[in-house]
């Protein structure tokens, strides 16, 4: 339990930041799910469009500190290779 004024403020800030990051993570996962669904349906055009929309969102998550840079790059790379392999 936070006792000092500084630790109480930090706890409040952490709660706010957690909510913002949670929303951001959820938004990114939604974009990734759209890419996955397009790949599963075999629709290359939809998959390419979904990937183009997902890439900036993932990288925005990196700049905001939600994901590590290598994690986002790995996800984009793997999705891109799967989209490319579609007929």
C-alpha positions in Angstrom: 0.0 0.0 0.0 1.3 3.4 -0.9 2.0 5.6 2.1 3.9 8.7 1.1 2.3 11.4 -1.2 4.8 10.6 -3.9 4.1 6.8 -3.8 0.3 7.6 -3.8 0.7 9.8 -6.9 2.9 7.1 -8.6 0.2 4.5 -7.9 -2.5 6.8 -9.5 -0.3 7.4 -12.5 0.4 3.7 -12.9 -3.3 3.0 -12.9 -4.0 5.6 -15.6 -1.0 4.4 -17.7 -2.2 0.8 -17.3 -5.6 1.6 -18.7 -4.2 3.5 -21.7 -1.7 0.7 -22.5 -4.5 -1.9 -22.1 -6.7 0.0 -24.7 -3.7 0.4 -27.0 -2.8 -3.3 -26.8 -6.4 -4.3 -27.4 -6.5 -2.1 -30.5 -3.3 -3.6 -31.9 -4.6 -7.1 -31.3 -7.7 -6.3 -33.2 -5.7 -5.2 -36.2 -3.6 -8.4 -36.0 -6.7 -10.5 -35.7 -8.1 -8.9 -38.9 -4.9 -9.9 -40.7 -5.1 -13.4 -39.3 -8.7 -13.7 -40.5 -7.9 -12.5 -44.0 -5.0 -15.0 -44.2 -7.3 -17.8 -43.0 -9.9 -17.0 -45.6 -7.3 -17.0 -48.3 -8.1 -13.5 -49.5 -4.7 -12.1 -50.5 -6.0 -8.6 -51.3 -7.8 -8.3 -47.9 -4.7 -9.7 -46.2 -2.4 -7.2 -47.8 -4.8 -4.3 -46.9 -5.1 -5.5 -43.3 -1.4 -5.9 -43.0 -0.9 -2.3 -44.3 -3.3 -1.1 -41.7 -1.7 -3.2 -38.9 1.9 -2.2 -39.5 1.7 1.4 -38.4 -0.4 0.4 -35.4 2.2 -2.1 -34.2 5.0 0.4 -34.6 3.0 3.1 -32.8 2.8 0.6 -30.0 6.6 0.5 -30.0 6.9 4.2 -29.7 4.4 4.3 -26.9 6.2 1.7 -25.0 3.6 -1.1 -25.2 5.7 -3.5 -27.2 9.5 -3.9 -27.7 10.8 -3.0 -31.1 12.0 -6.5 -31.9 8.7 -8.0 -30.9 6.8 -5.8 -33.3 9.3 -6.3 -36.1 9.1 -10.1 -35.6 5.2 -10.0 -35.7 5.2 -7.8 -38.9 7.8 -10.0 -40.5 6.0 -13.3 -39.8 2.7 -11.8 -41.0 4.2 -10.4 -44.1 5.8 -13.7 -45.1 2.4 -15.5 -44.5 0.6 -12.9 -46.6 3.2 -13.2 -49.3 2.8 -17.0 -49.4 -0.9 -16.7 -50.2 -1.9 -17.8 -53.7 
